[in-house]
Amino acid sequence: MSTFKQNPDVIIRYEGDKALAFHQGNGWICIMNPTSLFIWEHCTGEYTSRQIAELLQERFDMSQSSFDLSELVEIVEQHLNLLYRGGMVESINHSDLGICSDGEVSSAMESDSVLEEDKYAE
């Protein structure tokens, strides 16, 4: 399973619990909600998508959510693929990296929004 690290060409501007990421090389911009920011912050080259999903589940107390771990891993992988396609992260061991299609990019973005809404639902 791939691990990712942040691209050093990316500048992050934090705004509370959200952030704006700008890639100096290609001009790609990403607005990160708390969930995507959490995923970004764990792109250190040490964590697999499954480990990030497990940490995400703990951090946002998703034990009562409608997402099981396998679904959460899939959402994290979609988000990592989105960041990878934008050059925001680099794959450490990309031999098994599946690059997603544009349709999957939209799905990853929608999934991330669902996670943010789920965080506040009670």
C-alpha positions as CSV (number, residue, x, y, z in Angstrom):
1,M,0.0,0.0,0.0
2,S,1.3,3.4,-0.9
3,T,2.4,6.1,1.5
4,F,2.5,9.8,0.6
5,K,4.5,12.8,1.6
6,Q,3.7,16.5,1.2
7,N,5.2,18.2,-1.8
8,P,7.7,20.9,-0.5
9,D,6.5,23.2,-3.3
10,V,3.1,23.5,-1.6
11,I,2.4,26.5,0.6
12,I,-0.3,26.2,3.3
13,R,-2.2,29.0,4.8
14,Y,-4.2,28.0,7.9
15,E,-7.6,29.6,8.6
16,G,-8.8,28.2,11.8
17,D,-9.5,24.5,11.3
18,K,-9.3,24.9,7.5
19,A,-6.5,25.7,5.1
20,L,-5.7,26.9,1.6
21,A,-3.0,25.0,-0.1
22,F,-1.2,26.5,-3.2
23,H,1.3,24.6,-5.4
24,Q,4.0,27.0,-6.4
25,G,5.0,25.0,-9.4
26,N,1.7,24.3,-11.2
27,G,-0.6,26.8,-9.6
28,W,-3.0,24.2,-8.3
29,I,-5.1,25.4,-5.3
30,C,-7.0,23.3,-2.8
31,I,-9.3,24.5,-0.1
32,M,-9.1,22.0,2.8
33,N,-11.8,21.4,5.3
34,P,-10.9,19.8,8.7
35,T,-11.1,16.3,7.2
36,S,-8.9,16.9,4.2
37,L,-6.5,19.0,6.3
38,F,-6.2,16.0,8.7
39,I,-5.4,13.7,5.8
40,W,-2.9,16.3,4.4
41,E,-1.1,16.6,7.8
42,H,-0.6,12.8,7.9
43,C,1.1,12.7,4.5
44,T,4.5,12.4,6.1
45,G,5.6,9.2,4.3
46,E,4.9,7.2,7.4
47,Y,1.2,6.4,7.1
48,T,-0.7,4.2,4.7
49,S,-4.2,5.2,3.6
50,R,-5.6,2.5,6.0
51,Q,-3.6,4.0,8.9
52,I,-4.8,7.5,8.1
53,A,-8.4,6.2,7.9
54,E,-8.0,4.6,11.4
55,L,-6.6,7.9,12.8
56,L,-9.4,9.9,11.1
57,Q,-12.0,7.6,12.6
58,E,-10.5,8.2,16.1
59,R,-9.9,11.9,15.7
60,F,-13.5,12.7,14.5
61,D,-15.1,10.1,16.7
62,M,-16.7,8.3,13.8
63,S,-17.5,5.2,15.8
64,Q,-21.3,6.0,15.5
65,S,-21.1,7.1,11.8
66,S,-22.5,5.3,8.8
67,F,-19.0,4.7,7.5
68,D,-17.3,1.4,8.2
69,L,-13.5,1.3,8.1
70,S,-13.3,-0.1,4.5
71,E,-15.5,2.7,3.2
72,L,-13.4,5.3,5.0
73,V,-10.2,3.8,3.6
74,E,-11.7,4.1,0.1
75,I,-12.6,7.8,0.8
76,V,-9.1,8.5,2.1
77,E,-7.5,6.8,-1.0
78,Q,-9.8,8.9,-3.3
79,H,-8.7,12.1,-1.5
80,L,-5.0,11.1,-1.7
81,N,-5.4,10.4,-5.4
82,L,-6.9,13.9,-5.8
83,L,-4.0,15.5,-4.0
84,Y,-1.5,13.3,-6.0
85,R,-3.1,14.4,-9.3
86,G,-2.7,18.1,-8.2
87,G,0.9,17.6,-7.3
88,M,0.2,18.4,-3.6
89,V,1.6,15.1,-2.4
90,E,4.2,12.6,-3.7
91,S,3.9,8.9,-3.6
92,I,6.7,7.1,-1.7
93,N,6.0,3.7,-3.2
94,H,3.8,4.3,-6.2
95,S,4.0,0.9,-7.8
96,D,0.5,0.0,-6.6
97,L,-0.9,3.5,-6.9
98,G,-4.1,3.6,-8.9
99,I,-4.5,7.1,-10.5
100,C,-8.2,8.0,-10.5
101,S,-10.2,9.3,-13.4
102,D,-11.8,12.8,-13.4
103,G,-15.2,11.2,-12.4
104,E,-13.5,9.7,-9.3
105,V,-11.9,13.1,-8.5
106,S,-15.4,14.6,-8.3
107,S,-16.5,11.6,-6.1
108,A,-13.5,12.1,-3.8
109,M,-14.4,15.8,-3.4
110,E,-18.1,14.9,-2.6
111,S,-17.0,12.2,-0.2
112,D,-14.8,14.7,1.7
113,S,-17.8,17.0,2.0
114,V,-19.9,14.2,3.4
115,L,-17.2,13.5,6.0
116,E,-17.3,17.2,7.1
117,E,-21.0,17.1,7.5
118,D,-20.9,13.8,9.3
119,K,-18.5,15.3,11.8
120,Y,-21.0,17.9,12.9
121,A,-24.1,15.7,12.8
122,E,-25.5,14.7,16.1
